Amino acid sequence: MTEAVWIIFAFGLGAGVKTLGLPPLIGYLAAGFAISASSQFIGLPAESTAALQHLAHLGVLLLLFTVGLKLKVKSLARPEVIGGGLIHFFISCAIFTPGIYYFMDISLYTALMLAVALSFSSTVLAAKVLEGKRELRAFHGRVAIGILVIQDLIALFVMSLTSGSTPSMWALVVFGIPLLRPVFYKLLDFSGQDELLVLLGLLLALVVGGFGFESVGLSSELGALAFGALLANHPRSSELSKALWSIKEVLLMQKIRCYGNSCKRLTLNMYCLPLTM
């Protein structure tokens, strides 16, 4: 019965914001936050279960994998991408750090860490909006996703410094993954057009990219995005993206509740940074 309330409430807010010309995803997020905030007053058990959070995370991995299928790696080396990502990061930190330090009774280090966290954007939200408008392949769409990837790399670097932990030595293996591109291309050609194509996409996005990167101390979301970008130049990349579309949409709907309960792994940029030394 509780799930029925969530679905009805999410549909109502999603349809409402759509009439205003906004993406329905904003309504879904608002529904999650509203359900979470009101649960203590009306008794709705809004705590996310482990299974629900896991399904939501799989949906994020599939979304980022399909985004990578439409992303050209060489577009990341463009001046507007690198410059835009770095300029946005430094300006955000320069603006937020003194403001947070002045208005909040915290240390300068804590203020800086909060400013760093606020400088990151939501890759999932931006990708979903661009995908809905069919603008992922447009110039501004490629630049936006490229800037978000730069932010993700900065976040990984900051997390390594602040947490005191570094990726495993086996993480160096990821630099040799592009050498295996012909193997993945042959697998994509061999998979045909049936269920084997869908299973190959799930294998690369969730197992090789997601679990593989996570097992060596790297972000599973970054792994899914990287493996999608690895196959972006293949003639069947669009076909693979369409084959995963329905599975991705169903899993992403699980984010409604997790977002409303501050689920930490729903976006590539929602990082848990330590606020004390």
Protein Blocks (a to p, Z undefined) as FASTA:
>chain_A
ZZmmmmmmmmmmmmmmmmnopafklmmmmmmmmmmmmmmmnopafbccfklmmmmmmmmm
mmmmmmmmmpcfklmmpmklmmmmmmmmmmmmmmmmmmmmmmpccdfklmmmmmmmmmpc
cfklmmmmmmmnopmmpmklmmmmmmmmmmmmmmmmmmmmmnopacdfklmmmmmmmmmm
mmmmmmmmmnommfklmmmmmmmmmmmmmmmmmmnopafklmmmmmmmmmmmpmklmmmm
mmmmmmmmmmmmmmmmmmmnopaklpfklccddfbZZ
